[in-house]
Amino acid sequence: MPAVILCEKPAQARDLAKALGGTTGKGTGWIDCPAGRLTWAIGHLVDTAPPEAYDQRYARWRMEDLPIVPQEWILEPREGVKDQLKAAIATLRIATVIYIATDAGREGELIAYEVIERAGVKVPIKRLWFSAQDEESLRKAWAHPKEASETVRLYHAAQVRQRADWLFGMNLTRAATLVYGGGKGVLPYGRVQTPTLALIVQRDREIESFKSREYFELNAHVRSGPHGVTMHYAPSEDERRIWKREDAQALLASLQNAEGTMRVTRQAKRQSPPRPYALSDLQGDANSRFGYSAQATLEHAQALYERHKAITYPRSDCNYLPDEMARDVPTMLRFLIQTQCVPNHPDLAKPLLRRAYFDSSKLSDHHAIVPTPIRAPIELMSEGERNVFALIAMRFAQLLLPDYEYEATIMEMAVNGVHLEARGRAPRIKGWKDLDRTATEEEQEDGDQKELAPIRDGSPGKISSVVVMQKATQAPKRYTERTLLADMKNVHRHVDEPVLKRTLKRTSGLGTEATRASHIEGIKKREFAVLDGRGTPPSITSTTSGRELIDRFPRVLTLAGLTAAWEDLLESVAVGTCTREDALAALTAHMRKQLALVVKSRPPPESPAPAPQLASSIAADNPLTPKRSAQSSVRADARGRSAPAGAAPPCPRCSSPMKWRINRKSGSGFWGCTRYPDCTATVDPAASETRSPRETYGRPPDCPTCSKRMRLIQGSRGPFFGCSGFPACRTSVDAATGDAQDGALGPAGRSSASAPRPSFRRFG
């Protein structure tokens, strides 16, 4: 078999086989067509191995083992897809040439090369690059393949991202959990998720600390001949608000029955249609219009792309279309009108093909999201899929219509030193707004009147009445997924450093179009933020656990600007201006620096509790860290009791020395093991001499393998802590010594050497 085509999913392989002549044979994990043999991945078939795969000592979380930086990276087969991995490798090993047909982009390249490199084949590689999965697009890609050298740097960039995410996630999660966790569970760090959560927390606290302030406005009704117009007080920029009622009343008195000359300016203006959708724009509109989450919109769009072949590649960050797509516009419009997705607007008979939108020089890996030139199977779509497709179809039709043209009018009058103003607009040519079903946010907030009275410039005006209106300043609005996506994409708005701000404005955001939805979903699934379902779209609000997580991390790890700068480095790898080795070395050095900050803020051994003690230089400038008053500290110290007379008892669990500590909440004293946090045993001298096993051995620790809470179990050989994740995780910890055994638990606490090693829980 001369050619093997590697696809990303089974459905994609079937579509490609159909486009290349139909299926001629099939086997386990592959199908044949006239062009060659097709095999496939199922997303990522392998994962970066957990730390214990490099050294078994990493199964326990210990500060002295950090940082963990693999010298040679290990990839392990993912559970549930091992058979397909074997089939794909076996198929690739018979190839004389390999065609990569995974999704076009970084992750698609990574999925393909993970399998190719594991197969160990050394044959020519070509790349099928397509942005839609209809038959014509697939045949075009097959007829004009790219050389692997044109796209392999995307794989290098994705590999750097994958490994750097592992380094940051594993090391900083472990460090933060050991330093700040206090046995309350894992504190996960994610290089996109953590700063995104910080944005939500900061917005919520701005709202909660906001104090509304009363102010006043003046509205004056002005007559000029038979016409009237309502004008408002428009001071200079330095005096934008009237804060005192007496000042408003004084202005009112000076305006009563006053006369002046009307100054009228009219100007013809036009507004071009919005650009075709990139993914985050589509997610924002679907969130505002239908209340869909970013993840739900992505899933609907992915179904439109893969199952229905109705749209082009959905995970695009580009708002432009290729020049050659102009040829398909009549066909695309005909099908959209036939299926009633777009009205039969008369101007669509001669669509405008603006160079501002059809410009191949501005394309990234993909072009904007638009319908494909086929008849979309509307009748087979779910309601959500139809709604998302309708948005895409209408946006595409709008960009082919004339500009919206209107006349903007400004009326001004100065009376006794008081400046009055009115603004309005009168539509002249509706253009693309004929298909605009909902007003944009900007128009909804626009206070301009639709059309002002036909008063001529220089006409006399007389004030017939004046009204003082009392208003109040408003707190910032809570995030919706639409506004959160916008801030993730335009993260430069939250960066103060000028050079970084300019760089981020030009290139980067938090995450990518393809991953932002999953990061928001991760925040919600871990209950660091919740949706308020009372509105459409629902707002998103941080929870107590989400705020505590942000408060415990050093401020630098929660800043949006630093993590967004990753994308600049990854892009430099993708375009060839930086090698993957240099990029990973730079990110590893950055990780070590941040790890040092976390370790530096570790509480000293005599600290009474493992609460976060950030370095003073970090905590001082962290607006999200609540300040603890000195008075409360004095009260806590005053309640503390001195250590009982006599020698300190040995730890009942590990026999180490114990130290007298103070409980911050109750003010009472207790003996705590000096090996904390590795050993969490405590002894309360005020407790009864007859203690329960729980009191003897202290609070159960978190599992050193999977981080779930452990349970105290009375085994046949004595008490031990067993993982609550049993039987998936069989780790046990000896209650007396604190020694952990990975996979040691059998059905009844007995040793089971054949027990499977649990999978490592990944974060970030």
Stockholm file with secondary structure:
# STOCKHOLM 1.0

chainA/1-764         MPAVILCEKPAQARDLAKALGGTTGKGTGWIDCPAGRLTWAIGHLVDTAPPEAYDQRYARWRMEDLPIVPQEWILEPREGVKDQLKAAIATLRIATVIYIATDAGREGELIAYEVIERAGVKVPIKRLWFSAQDEESLRKAWAHPKEASETVRLYHAAQVRQRADWLFGMNLTRAATLVYGGGKGVLPYGRVQTPTLALIVQRDREIESFKSREYFELNAHVRSGPHGVTMHYAPSEDERRIWKREDAQALLASLQNAEGTMRVTRQAKRQSPPRPYALSDLQGDANSRFGYSAQATLEHAQALYERHKAITYPRSDCNYLPDEMARDVPTMLRFLIQTQCVPNHPDLAKPLLRRAYFDSSKLSDHHAIVPTPIRAPIELMSEGERNVFALIAMRFAQLLLPDYEYEATIMEMAVNGVHLEARGRAPRIKGWKDLDRTATEEEQEDGDQKELAPIRDGSPGKISSVVVMQKATQAPKRYTERTLLADMKNVHRHVDEPVLKRTLKRTSGLGTEATRASHIEGIKKREFAVLDGRGTPPSITSTTSGRELIDRFPRVLTLAGLTAAWEDLLESVAVGTCTREDALAALTAHMRKQLALVVKSRPPPESPAPAPQLASSIAADNPLTPKRSAQSSVRADARGRSAPAGAAPPCPRCSSPMKWRINRKSGSGFWGCTRYPDCTATVDPAASETRSPRETYGRPPDCPTCSKRMRLIQGSRGPFFGCSGFPACRTSVDAATGDAQDGALGPAGRSSASAPRPSFRRFG
#=GR chainA/1-764 SS CCEEEEESSHHHHHHHHHHTTCCCEEETTEEEETTEEEEECSSCSEEECCGGGTCGGGGSCCGGGCCCCCSSCCEEECTTCHHHHHHHHHHHTTCSEEEEESCSSHHHHHHHHHHHHHHTCCSCEEECCCSCCSHHHHHHHHHSCEEHHHHHHHHHHHHHHHHHHHHHHHHHHHHHIIIIITTSCCCCCCTTHHHHHHHHHHHHHHHHHCCCCEEEEEEEEEEETTEEEEEEECCCGGGCCBCCHHHHHHHHHHHTTCEEECEEEEEEEEECCCCCBCHHHHHHHHHHHHCCCHHHHHHHHHHHHHTSCCBSCSSCCCCCBCGGGGGGHHHHHHHHHHTTSSCCCGGGGSCCCCTTTBCGGGCCSSCCBCBCSSCCCGGGSCHHHHHHHHHHHHHHHHTTSCCEEEEEEEEEEEETTEEEEEEEEEEEECGGGGGCCSCCHHHHHCCCBSSCCCCCTTCEEEEEEEEEEEEECCCCCCCBHHHHHHHHHTGGGGCCCHHHHHHHHHHCCSSCTTTHHHHHHHHHHTTSEEEETTSSSCEEEECHHHHHHHHHSCGGGGCHHHHHHHHHHHHHHHHTSSCHHHHHHHHHHHHHHHHHHHHHTCCCTTCSSCCCCCCHHHHTTCTTSCCCCHHHHHHHHHHCCCCCSSCCCBCTTTCCBEEEEECTTTCCEEEEETTTTTCCCEECTTSCSSCCHHHHHCSCCBCTTTCCBEEEEEETTEEEEEETTTTTCCCEEETTTCCEETTCCCTTSCCCTTCCCCCCCCCC
#=GC SS_cons         CCEEEEESSHHHHHHHHHHTTCCCEEETTEEEETTEEEEECSSCSEEECCGGGTCGGGGSCCGGGCCCCCSSCCEEECTTCHHHHHHHHHHHTTCSEEEEESCSSHHHHHHHHHHHHHHTCCSCEEECCCSCCSHHHHHHHHHSCEEHHHHHHHHHHHHHHHHHHHHHHHHHHHHHIIIIITTSCCCCCCTTHHHHHHHHHHHHHHHHHCCCCEEEEEEEEEEETTEEEEEEECCCGGGCCBCCHHHHHHHHHHHTTCEEECEEEEEEEEECCCCCBCHHHHHHHHHHHHCCCHHHHHHHHHHHHHTSCCBSCSSCCCCCBCGGGGGGHHHHHHHHHHTTSSCCCGGGGSCCCCTTTBCGGGCCSSCCBCBCSSCCCGGGSCHHHHHHHHHHHHHHHHTTSCCEEEEEEEEEEEETTEEEEEEEEEEEECGGGGGCCSCCHHHHHCCCBSSCCCCCTTCEEEEEEEEEEEEECCCCCCCBHHHHHHHHHTGGGGCCCHHHHHHHHHHCCSSCTTTHHHHHHHHHHTTSEEEETTSSSCEEEECHHHHHHHHHSCGGGGCHHHHHHHHHHHHHHHHTSSCHHHHHHHHHHHHHHHHHHHHHTCCCTTCSSCCCCCCHHHHTTCTTSCCCCHHHHHHHHHHCCCCCSSCCCBCTTTCCBEEEEECTTTCCEEEEETTTTTCCCEECTTSCSSCCHHHHHCSCCBCTTTCCBEEEEEETTEEEEEETTTTTCCCEEETTTCCEETTCCCTTSCCCTTCCCCCCCCCC
//
